[in-house]
Amino acid sequence: MPYISPDRNIDKWLLNPKPVPKRNMINLNDKLIAGDIILSWFVGFGTFTTES
């Protein structure tokens, strides 16, 4: 279940959602999805923080 911030305006978001691309949700051979690898890359290079 994804986290949804209580501050998010759900009605506004539903009018223009930004879904995850399907290619990022395909299982790879090692049981990871491409999105897991992309997120690990962002965290590893310090380009993804909890401040953003």
C-alpha distance matrix in Angstrom:
0.0 3.8 6.6 9.1 12.6 14.6 17.4 16.0 18.2 15.8 18.9 20.4 17.4 17.1 20.8 20.3 16.7 16.6 14.3 14.1 17.2 16.9 19.2 16.7 14.3 17.2 17.5 20.6 23.1 21.8 18.2 16.9 15.8 17.9 15.3 15.3 19.0 19.3 17.2 19.4 22.4 21.7 21.2 24.3 26.5 25.6 24.6 21.1 21.1 19.3 22.1 21.2
3.8 0.0 3.8 6.4 9.8 12.5 14.7 13.2 15.6 13.7 17.0 17.9 14.7 15.1 18.6 17.7 14.1 13.7 11.9 11.7 15.2 15.8 18.0 15.2 13.6 17.0 17.8 20.6 23.5 22.1 18.9 16.9 15.3 16.7 13.6 13.9 17.5 17.1 14.8 17.4 20.1 18.9 18.7 22.0 23.8 22.7 21.4 17.9 18.0 16.1 18.8 17.6
6.6 3.8 0.0 3.8 6.4 9.3 11.6 10.7 13.7 12.6 16.3 17.0 14.2 15.4 18.8 18.0 14.8 14.6 13.8 13.9 17.7 18.8 20.9 17.9 16.8 20.3 21.1 23.7 26.5 24.9 21.8 19.6 18.1 19.2 15.7 15.8 19.2 18.4 15.6 18.2 20.8 19.0 18.4 22.0 23.6 21.9 20.7 17.0 16.3 13.9 16.2 15.4
9.1 6.4 3.8 0.0 3.8 6.4 8.4 7.1 10.0 9.0 12.7 13.6 11.1 12.5 15.9 15.5 12.8 13.4 13.3 14.5 18.3 19.8 22.2 19.6 18.7 22.4 23.6 26.4 29.4 28.0 25.0 22.6 20.8 21.5 17.9 18.6 21.8 20.5 17.9 20.8 23.0 20.8 20.6 24.3 25.5 23.5 21.9 18.3 17.6 14.9 16.5 15.4
12.6 9.8 6.4 3.8 0.0 3.8 5.2 5.4 8.9 9.4 13.2 13.6 11.8 14.1 17.0 16.6 14.5 15.1 15.8 17.0 20.8 22.8 25.0 22.2 21.8 25.5 26.7 29.2 32.3 30.7 27.9 25.3 23.5 23.9 20.2 20.7 23.6 22.0 19.2 21.9 23.9 21.3 20.8 24.6 25.5 23.1 21.5 18.0 16.6 13.5 14.5 13.7
14.6 12.5 9.3 6.4 3.8 0.0 3.8 5.5 8.2 9.1 12.4 13.5 12.7 14.7 17.5 17.9 16.4 17.6 18.6 20.2 24.0 25.8 28.3 25.6 25.0 28.8 30.0 32.6 35.6 34.1 31.1 28.7 27.0 27.5 23.8 24.4 27.4 25.8 23.0 25.7 27.7 25.0 24.5 28.3 29.1 26.5 25.0 21.5 19.8 16.6 17.1 16.7
17.4 14.7 11.6 8.4 5.2 3.8 0.0 3.8 6.5 8.9 11.8 11.9 11.5 14.3 16.5 16.7 15.7 16.9 18.6 20.4 24.1 26.4 28.7 26.2 26.1 29.9 31.4 33.9 37.1 35.6 32.9 30.2 28.2 28.2 24.5 25.3 28.0 26.0 23.2 26.1 27.6 24.6 24.4 28.2 28.5 25.8 23.9 20.7 19.1 16.0 15.8 15.0
16.0 13.2 10.7 7.1 5.4 5.5 3.8 0.0 3.8 5.7 8.9 8.6 7.8 10.6 12.9 12.9 11.9 13.4 15.1 17.3 20.9 23.2 25.7 23.5 23.4 27.2 29.1 31.7 35.0 33.9 31.1 28.4 26.1 26.0 22.3 23.7 26.3 24.2 21.8 25.0 26.4 23.6 23.8 27.6 27.9 25.5 23.3 20.2 19.2 16.6 16.6 15.0
18.2 15.6 13.7 10.0 8.9 8.2 6.5 3.8 0.0 3.8 5.6 5.5 6.2 8.7 10.4 11.4 11.3 13.7 15.8 18.6 21.8 24.1 27.0 25.1 25.1 28.8 31.0 33.7 37.2 36.4 33.5 30.9 28.3 28.1 24.7 26.3 29.0 26.7 24.7 28.1 29.3 26.5 27.1 30.9 31.0 28.7 26.2 23.3 22.6 20.2 19.9 18.1
15.8 13.7 12.6 9.0 9.4 9.1 8.9 5.7 3.8 0.0 3.8 5.5 5.0 6.0 8.8 10.2 9.5 12.3 13.7 16.8 19.9 21.8 24.9 23.3 22.8 26.4 28.6 31.6 35.1 34.5 31.4 29.0 26.4 26.6 23.3 25.1 28.0 26.0 24.2 27.7 29.1 26.6 27.3 31.1 31.5 29.6 27.1 24.0 23.7 21.4 21.8 19.7
18.9 17.0 16.3 12.7 13.2 12.4 11.8 8.9 5.6 3.8 0.0 3.8 5.5 5.3 6.7 9.4 10.0 13.5 15.2 18.6 21.4 23.2 26.5 25.3 24.9 28.4 30.9 33.9 37.5 37.2 34.1 31.8 29.0 29.0 25.9 28.0 30.8 28.6 27.2 30.8 32.0 29.5 30.5 34.2 34.4 32.6 29.9 27.0 26.9 24.8 24.8 22.6
20.4 17.9 17.0 13.6 13.6 13.5 11.9 8.6 5.5 5.5 3.8 0.0 3.8 5.5 5.4 7.1 8.6 11.7 14.3 17.7 20.3 22.6 25.6 24.5 24.7 28.2 30.9 33.7 37.3 37.1 34.3 31.7 28.7 28.2 25.1 27.4 29.8 27.3 26.0 29.7 30.5 27.8 29.1 32.7 32.5 30.7 27.8 25.3 25.3 23.6 23.2 20.6
17.4 14.7 14.2 11.1 11.8 12.7 11.5 7.8 6.2 5.0 5.5 3.8 0.0 3.8 5.4 5.4 5.3 8.3 10.6 14.0 16.7 19.0 22.0 20.8 20.9 24.5 27.1 29.9 33.5 33.3 30.5 27.9 24.9 24.4 21.3 23.7 26.1 23.7 22.4 26.2 27.0 24.6 25.9 29.5 29.4 27.9 24.9 22.4 22.7 21.1 21.2 18.5
17.1 15.1 15.4 12.5 14.1 14.7 14.3 10.6 8.7 6.0 5.3 5.5 3.8 0.0 3.8 5.5 5.3 9.0 10.4 14.1 16.5 18.2 21.5 20.8 20.4 23.8 26.5 29.6 33.2 33.2 30.3 28.0 24.9 24.7 21.9 24.5 27.1 25.0 24.0 27.8 28.8 26.7 28.1 31.6 31.8 30.5 27.6 25.0 25.6 24.1 24.5 21.8
20.8 18.6 18.8 15.9 17.0 17.5 16.5 12.9 10.4 8.8 6.7 5.4 5.4 3.8 0.0 3.8 6.3 9.9 12.0 15.7 17.6 19.5 22.7 22.4 22.5 25.7 28.8 31.6 35.3 35.6 32.8 30.5 27.2 26.6 24.0 26.8 29.1 26.6 26.0 29.8 30.4 28.3 30.0 33.4 33.2 32.0 28.8 26.6 27.4 26.1 26.1 23.1
20.3 17.7 18.0 15.5 16.6 17.9 16.7 12.9 11.4 10.2 9.4 7.1 5.4 5.5 3.8 0.0 3.8 6.6 9.4 13.0 14.6 17.1 20.0 19.6 20.2 23.4 26.6 29.2 32.9 33.2 30.7 28.1 24.7 23.7 21.1 24.2 26.1 23.5 23.1 26.9 27.2 25.0 27.1 30.3 30.0 28.9 25.6 23.6 24.7 23.9 23.9 20.6
16.7 14.1 14.8 12.8 14.5 16.4 15.7 11.9 11.3 9.5 10.0 8.6 5.3 5.3 6.3 3.8 0.0 3.8 5.9 9.6 11.8 14.1 17.1 16.3 16.7 20.1 23.1 25.7 29.5 29.6 27.0 24.5 21.1 20.4 17.7 20.6 22.8 20.4 19.9 23.7 24.3 22.3 24.2 27.5 27.5 26.5 23.5 21.2 22.4 21.6 22.1 18.9
16.6 13.7 14.6 13.4 15.1 17.6 16.9 13.4 13.7 12.3 13.5 11.7 8.3 9.0 9.9 6.6 3.8 0.0 3.8 6.7 8.8 11.8 14.2 13.3 14.3 17.7 20.7 23.0 26.8 26.9 24.6 21.8 18.4 17.2 14.6 17.7 19.5 16.9 16.7 20.5 20.8 19.0 21.1 24.2 24.1 23.4 20.3 18.3 19.9 19.6 20.3 16.9
14.3 11.9 13.8 13.3 15.8 18.6 18.6 15.1 15.8 13.7 15.2 14.3 10.6 10.4 12.0 9.4 5.9 3.8 0.0 3.8 6.2 8.5 11.4 10.5 10.8 14.2 17.2 19.8 23.6 23.8 21.4 18.8 15.3 14.6 12.2 15.4 17.5 15.4 15.5 19.2 19.9 18.6 20.7 23.6 24.0 23.7 20.9 18.7 20.5 20.3 21.6 18.5
14.1 11.7 13.9 14.5 17.0 20.2 20.4 17.3 18.6 16.8 18.6 17.7 14.0 14.1 15.7 13.0 9.6 6.7 3.8 0.0 3.8 6.3 8.4 6.8 7.6 11.1 14.0 16.3 20.1 20.3 18.0 15.3 11.8 10.8 8.5 11.9 13.8 12.0 12.4 15.9 16.6 15.9 18.0 20.7 21.2 21.3 18.8 16.8 19.0 19.2 20.9 18.0
17.2 15.2 17.7 18.3 20.8 24.0 24.1 20.9 21.8 19.9 21.4 20.3 16.7 16.5 17.6 14.6 11.8 8.8 6.2 3.8 0.0 3.8 5.4 5.5 7.1 9.7 13.1 15.1 18.9 19.7 17.9 15.4 11.6 10.1 9.1 12.9 14.0 12.2 13.7 17.0 17.2 17.0 19.6 21.7 22.1 22.8 20.1 18.7 21.4 22.1 23.8 20.7
16.9 15.8 18.8 19.8 22.8 25.8 26.4 23.2 24.1 21.8 23.2 22.6 19.0 18.2 19.5 17.1 14.1 11.8 8.5 6.3 3.8 0.0 3.8 5.3 5.2 6.9 10.6 12.9 16.6 17.9 15.9 14.0 10.4 9.7 9.7 13.1 14.5 13.7 15.3 18.2 18.7 19.2 21.5 23.4 24.2 25.1 22.9 21.4 24.0 24.6 26.6 23.8
19.2 18.0 20.9 22.2 25.0 28.3 28.7 25.7 27.0 24.9 26.5 25.6 22.0 21.5 22.7 20.0 17.1 14.2 11.4 8.4 5.4 3.8 0.0 3.8 5.5 5.7 9.2 10.6 14.3 15.8 14.5 12.4 8.9 7.4 8.6 11.9 12.3 11.7 14.2 16.5 16.6 17.7 20.2 21.5 22.3 23.7 21.7 20.6 23.7 24.8 26.9 24.1
16.7 15.2 17.9 19.6 22.2 25.6 26.2 23.5 25.1 23.3 25.3 24.5 20.8 20.8 22.4 19.6 16.3 13.3 10.5 6.8 5.5 5.3 3.8 0.0 3.8 5.8 8.6 10.0 13.8 14.4 12.8 10.1 6.4 4.7 4.8 8.3 9.2 8.5 10.6 13.1 13.6 14.4 16.7 18.3 19.2 20.5 18.6 17.3 20.2 21.3 23.5 21.0
14.3 13.6 16.8 18.7 21.8 25.0 26.1 23.4 25.1 22.8 24.9 24.7 20.9 20.4 22.5 20.2 16.7 14.3 10.8 7.6 7.1 5.2 5.5 3.8 0.0 3.8 6.4 9.1 12.8 13.4 11.0 9.0 5.5 6.2 6.4 8.9 10.8 11.1 12.3 14.6 16.0 16.9 18.5 20.3 21.8 22.8 21.2 19.4 21.8 22.4 25.0 22.7
17.2 17.0 20.3 22.4 25.5 28.8 29.9 27.2 28.8 26.4 28.4 28.2 24.5 23.8 25.7 23.4 20.1 17.7 14.2 11.1 9.7 6.9 5.7 5.8 3.8 0.0 3.8 6.4 9.9 11.4 9.5 8.4 5.6 6.7 8.7 10.5 11.6 12.7 14.6 16.2 17.3 18.9 20.6 21.7 23.4 24.9 23.6 22.1 24.7 25.6 28.3 26.1
17.5 17.8 21.1 23.6 26.7 30.0 31.4 29.1 31.0 28.6 30.9 30.9 27.1 26.5 28.8 26.6 23.1 20.7 17.2 14.0 13.1 10.6 9.2 8.6 6.4 3.8 0.0 3.8 6.8 8.0 5.8 5.8 4.7 7.3 9.6 10.0 11.2 13.3 14.9 15.7 17.3 19.4 20.5 21.3 23.4 25.1 24.3 22.8 25.2 26.1 29.1 27.3
20.6 20.6 23.7 26.4 29.2 32.6 33.9 31.7 33.7 31.6 33.9 33.7 29.9 29.6 31.6 29.2 25.7 23.0 19.8 16.3 15.1 12.9 10.6 10.0 9.1 6.4 3.8 0.0 3.8 5.6 5.5 5.6 5.8 7.2 10.5 10.4 10.2 12.9 15.0 15.0 16.2 18.9 20.0 20.1 22.2 24.4 23.9 22.9 25.6 26.9 29.9 28.2
23.1 23.5 26.5 29.4 32.3 35.6 37.1 35.0 37.2 35.1 37.5 37.3 33.5 33.2 35.3 32.9 29.5 26.8 23.6 20.1 18.9 16.6 14.3 13.8 12.8 9.9 6.8 3.8 0.0 3.8 5.5 7.3 9.0 10.7 13.9 13.0 12.6 15.7 17.6 17.0 18.2 21.3 22.1 21.7 24.1 26.4 26.4 25.5 28.0 29.4 32.5 31.2
21.8 22.1 24.9 28.0 30.7 34.1 35.6 33.9 36.4 34.5 37.2 37.1 33.3 33.2 35.6 33.2 29.6 26.9 23.8 20.3 19.7 17.9 15.8 14.4 13.4 11.4 8.0 5.6 3.8 0.0 3.8 5.5 8.5 10.5 13.1 11.3 11.0 14.6 15.9 14.7 16.4 19.5 19.7 19.3 22.0 24.2 24.6 23.6 25.8 27.1 30.4 29.4
18.2 18.9 21.8 25.0 27.9 31.1 32.9 31.1 33.5 31.4 34.1 34.3 30.5 30.3 32.8 30.7 27.0 24.6 21.4 18.0 17.9 15.9 14.5 12.8 11.0 9.5 5.8 5.5 5.5 3.8 0.0 3.8 6.7 9.8 11.7 10.0 11.1 14.3 15.1 14.6 16.9 19.5 19.6 19.9 22.7 24.4 24.5 22.9 24.9 25.8 29.1 28.1
16.9 16.9 19.6 22.6 25.3 28.7 30.2 28.4 30.9 29.0 31.8 31.7 27.9 28.0 30.5 28.1 24.5 21.8 18.8 15.3 15.4 14.0 12.4 10.1 9.0 8.4 5.8 5.6 7.3 5.5 3.8 0.0 3.7 6.6 8.2 6.3 7.4 10.6 11.4 11.1 13.4 15.8 16.1 16.6 19.3 20.9 20.8 19.3 21.4 22.4 25.7 24.5
15.8 15.3 18.1 20.8 23.5 27.0 28.2 26.1 28.3 26.4 29.0 28.7 24.9 24.9 27.2 24.7 21.1 18.4 15.3 11.8 11.6 10.4 8.9 6.4 5.5 5.6 4.7 5.8 9.0 8.5 6.7 3.7 0.0 3.8 5.4 5.4 6.9 9.0 10.2 11.1 12.9 14.8 15.9 16.9 19.0 20.5 19.7 18.1 20.6 21.6 24.5 22.9
17.9 16.7 19.2 21.5 23.9 27.5 28.2 26.0 28.1 26.6 29.0 28.2 24.4 24.7 26.6 23.7 20.4 17.2 14.6 10.8 10.1 9.7 7.4 4.7 6.2 6.7 7.3 7.2 10.7 10.5 9.8 6.6 3.8 0.0 3.8 5.4 5.2 6.2 8.7 9.9 10.7 12.6 14.4 15.2 16.8 18.5 17.4 16.3 19.3 20.8 23.4 21.4
15.3 13.6 15.7 17.9 20.2 23.8 24.5 22.3 24.7 23.3 25.9 25.1 21.3 21.9 24.0 21.1 17.7 14.6 12.2 8.5 9.1 9.7 8.6 4.8 6.4 8.7 9.6 10.5 13.9 13.1 11.7 8.2 5.4 3.8 0.0 3.8 5.4 5.0 6.0 8.5 9.7 10.6 12.3 14.0 15.5 16.5 15.1 13.5 16.1 17.3 20.0 17.9
15.3 13.9 15.8 18.6 20.7 24.4 25.3 23.7 26.3 25.1 28.0 27.4 23.7 24.5 26.8 24.2 20.6 17.7 15.4 11.9 12.9 13.1 11.9 8.3 8.9 10.5 10.0 10.4 13.0 11.3 10.0 6.3 5.4 5.4 3.8 0.0 3.8 5.5 5.2 6.1 8.6 10.0 10.6 12.0 14.3 15.4 14.9 13.1 15.4 16.5 19.6 18.2
19.0 17.5 19.2 21.8 23.6 27.4 28.0 26.3 29.0 28.0 30.8 29.8 26.1 27.1 29.1 26.1 22.8 19.5 17.5 13.8 14.0 14.5 12.3 9.2 10.8 11.6 11.2 10.2 12.6 11.0 11.1 7.4 6.9 5.2 5.4 3.8 0.0 3.8 5.5 5.1 6.2 8.8 9.9 10.2 12.3 14.2 13.8 13.0 15.8 17.8 20.5 19.1
19.3 17.1 18.4 20.5 22.0 25.8 26.0 24.2 26.7 26.0 28.6 27.3 23.7 25.0 26.6 23.5 20.4 16.9 15.4 12.0 12.2 13.7 11.7 8.5 11.1 12.7 13.3 12.9 15.7 14.6 14.3 10.6 9.0 6.2 5.0 5.5 3.8 0.0 3.8 5.5 5.1 6.4 8.8 9.8 10.8 12.4 11.2 10.5 13.8 16.0 18.2 16.4
17.2 14.8 15.6 17.9 19.2 23.0 23.2 21.8 24.7 24.2 27.2 26.0 22.4 24.0 26.0 23.1 19.9 16.7 15.5 12.4 13.7 15.3 14.2 10.6 12.3 14.6 14.9 15.0 17.6 15.9 15.1 11.4 10.2 8.7 6.0 5.2 5.5 3.8 0.0 3.8 5.3 5.1 6.2 8.5 10.1 10.6 9.7 8.0 10.7 12.5 15.2 13.7
19.4 17.4 18.2 20.8 21.9 25.7 26.1 25.0 28.1 27.7 30.8 29.7 26.2 27.8 29.8 26.9 23.7 20.5 19.2 15.9 17.0 18.2 16.5 13.1 14.6 16.2 15.7 15.0 17.0 14.7 14.6 11.1 11.1 9.9 8.5 6.1 5.1 5.5 3.8 0.0 3.8 5.5 5.1 5.9 8.5 9.8 10.2 9.2 11.5 13.7 16.5 15.8
22.4 20.1 20.8 23.0 23.9 27.7 27.6 26.4 29.3 29.1 32.0 30.5 27.0 28.8 30.4 27.2 24.3 20.8 19.9 16.6 17.2 18.7 16.6 13.6 16.0 17.3 17.3 16.2 18.2 16.4 16.9 13.4 12.9 10.7 9.7 8.6 6.2 5.1 5.3 3.8 0.0 3.8 5.5 5.0 6.2 8.5 8.5 8.8 11.9 14.9 17.0 15.9
21.7 18.9 19.0 20.8 21.3 25.0 24.6 23.6 26.5 26.6 29.5 27.8 24.6 26.7 28.3 25.0 22.3 19.0 18.6 15.9 17.0 19.2 17.7 14.4 16.9 18.9 19.4 18.9 21.3 19.5 19.5 15.8 14.8 12.6 10.6 10.0 8.8 6.4 5.1 5.5 3.8 0.0 3.8 5.5 5.4 6.1 5.1 5.1 8.6 11.6 13.4 12.1
21.2 18.7 18.4 20.6 20.8 24.5 24.4 23.8 27.1 27.3 30.5 29.1 25.9 28.1 30.0 27.1 24.2 21.1 20.7 18.0 19.6 21.5 20.2 16.7 18.5 20.6 20.5 20.0 22.1 19.7 19.6 16.1 15.9 14.4 12.3 10.6 9.9 8.8 6.2 5.1 5.5 3.8 0.0 3.8 5.5 5.1 6.2 5.2 7.1 10.0 12.4 12.1
24.3 22.0 22.0 24.3 24.6 28.3 28.2 27.6 30.9 31.1 34.2 32.7 29.5 31.6 33.4 30.3 27.5 24.2 23.6 20.7 21.7 23.4 21.5 18.3 20.3 21.7 21.3 20.1 21.7 19.3 19.9 16.6 16.9 15.2 14.0 12.0 10.2 9.8 8.5 5.9 5.0 5.5 3.8 0.0 3.8 5.5 7.8 8.4 10.3 13.4 15.5 15.5
26.5 23.8 23.6 25.5 25.5 29.1 28.5 27.9 31.0 31.5 34.4 32.5 29.4 31.8 33.2 30.0 27.5 24.1 24.0 21.2 22.1 24.2 22.3 19.2 21.8 23.4 23.4 22.2 24.1 22.0 22.7 19.3 19.0 16.8 15.5 14.3 12.3 10.8 10.1 8.5 6.2 5.4 5.5 3.8 0.0 3.8 5.5 7.8 10.2 13.8 15.1 14.7
25.6 22.7 21.9 23.5 23.1 26.5 25.8 25.5 28.7 29.6 32.6 30.7 27.9 30.5 32.0 28.9 26.5 23.4 23.7 21.3 22.8 25.1 23.7 20.5 22.8 24.9 25.1 24.4 26.4 24.2 24.4 20.9 20.5 18.5 16.5 15.4 14.2 12.4 10.6 9.8 8.5 6.1 5.1 5.5 3.8 0.0 3.8 5.5 6.9 10.6 11.5 11.6
24.6 21.4 20.7 21.9 21.5 25.0 23.9 23.3 26.2 27.1 29.9 27.8 24.9 27.6 28.8 25.6 23.5 20.3 20.9 18.8 20.1 22.9 21.7 18.6 21.2 23.6 24.3 23.9 26.4 24.6 24.5 20.8 19.7 17.4 15.1 14.9 13.8 11.2 9.7 10.2 8.5 5.1 6.2 7.8 5.5 3.8 0.0 3.8 6.6 10.2 10.7 9.6
21.1 17.9 17.0 18.3 18.0 21.5 20.7 20.2 23.3 24.0 27.0 25.3 22.4 25.0 26.6 23.6 21.2 18.3 18.7 16.8 18.7 21.4 20.6 17.3 19.4 22.1 22.8 22.9 25.5 23.6 22.9 19.3 18.1 16.3 13.5 13.1 13.0 10.5 8.0 9.2 8.8 5.1 5.2 8.4 7.8 5.5 3.8 0.0 3.8 7.0 8.3 7.3
21.1 18.0 16.3 17.6 16.6 19.8 19.1 19.2 22.6 23.7 26.9 25.3 22.7 25.6 27.4 24.7 22.4 19.9 20.5 19.0 21.4 24.0 23.7 20.2 21.8 24.7 25.2 25.6 28.0 25.8 24.9 21.4 20.6 19.3 16.1 15.4 15.8 13.8 10.7 11.5 11.9 8.6 7.1 10.3 10.2 6.9 6.6 3.8 0.0 3.8 5.2 5.9
19.3 16.1 13.9 14.9 13.5 16.6 16.0 16.6 20.2 21.4 24.8 23.6 21.1 24.1 26.1 23.9 21.6 19.6 20.3 19.2 22.1 24.6 24.8 21.3 22.4 25.6 26.1 26.9 29.4 27.1 25.8 22.4 21.6 20.8 17.3 16.5 17.8 16.0 12.5 13.7 14.9 11.6 10.0 13.4 13.8 10.6 10.2 7.0 3.8 0.0 3.8 5.5
22.1 18.8 16.2 16.5 14.5 17.1 15.8 16.6 19.9 21.8 24.8 23.2 21.2 24.5 26.1 23.9 22.1 20.3 21.6 20.9 23.8 26.6 26.9 23.5 25.0 28.3 29.1 29.9 32.5 30.4 29.1 25.7 24.5 23.4 20.0 19.6 20.5 18.2 15.2 16.5 17.0 13.4 12.4 15.5 15.1 11.5 10.7 8.3 5.2 3.8 0.0 3.8
21.2 17.6 15.4 15.4 13.7 16.7 15.0 15.0 18.1 19.7 22.6 20.6 18.5 21.8 23.1 20.6 18.9 16.9 18.5 18.0 20.7 23.8 24.1 21.0 22.7 26.1 27.3 28.2 31.2 29.4 28.1 24.5 22.9 21.4 17.9 18.2 19.1 16.4 13.7 15.8 15.9 12.1 12.1 15.5 14.7 11.6 9.6 7.3 5.9 5.5 3.8 0.0
